[in-house]
Amino acid sequence: MPSYNSGSFLRAAITSVLSSGGPTLELLIQDGQSDDETVAVVDSYADPRLSFVSQPDAGQADAVNRAIERASGKWILWLNADDELTPDGLLRLWEAATSDCDAVHGDWALIDEQGTVMRRYRCAPLDYERLLRSGAYVYNGAMLIRRSVFDRIGMLNTKLHYCMDLELMLRISREASIIRCDALVAFLRVQPDSKSVTQAWSSFSEGWQVAGRYGAFRPRRLPWTLLSQCYRAAYILTRPLWYSRIWRRFRREKRLGGKW
């Protein structure tokens, strides 16, 4: 779990993980020297499964890599410090995993600052071509990855600041055996200070570059790529409206459990 000044949501994230796993689970928080309430939140837990390291890093990807290197288990799940697992999310992923699969992923949902579900994403199976067109449509916090996969394909790209998840999934989709779990397993929080909100266009630009390096703009893919990128640009422009209370009330979206 990479962490930097996410203290206001960290307790919910930690509790969601510790309450969903058994005695062999380990929660490794890799903190970039936060100066908020992060340390106090972590110190309030007396759970031997929780390990906290705070040190300078080169960004989110570097923090995730450091946590993976500390891991002793056979399976890795990368959850951000302001997100949450569903109560049975980890169990559902574990039950879906087989002896010959390298990764298993499930559905995820957006939540707001209060933990209210805004929208659920029923993900298609992880697919290389779809990733090129649509970006990281599977949330990294909803994916369990075998530790040996990182030994085989490498760690996260520390040169990336926004789309390290997309780049990792592109490599996984080409090299690994993947299973889809038909269950809601994780919550991705949308809040005003998150990178996906404050630096949306920088993320879009980096995603464009990553997709290009993996062949998205080759002639046979170009029409679909351009169409998808136009859709994503329109989504960024209209996202404040889509996530507003007025729009949600207009659409009368059904809550999927409300506040967990």
PyMOL commands that set and color helices and strands:
alter all, ss='L'
color gray80, all
select helices_A, chain A and resi 7-18+38-43+60-70+89-96+128-134+140-142+147-153+164-175+195-198+200-213+222-242+245-251
alter helices_A, ss='H'
color red, helices_A
select strands_A, chain A and resi 2-3+27-31+50-54+75-76+84-85+103-111+117-121+143-146+178-189
alter strands_A, ss='S'
color yellow, strands_A
deselect
rebuild
show_as cartoon
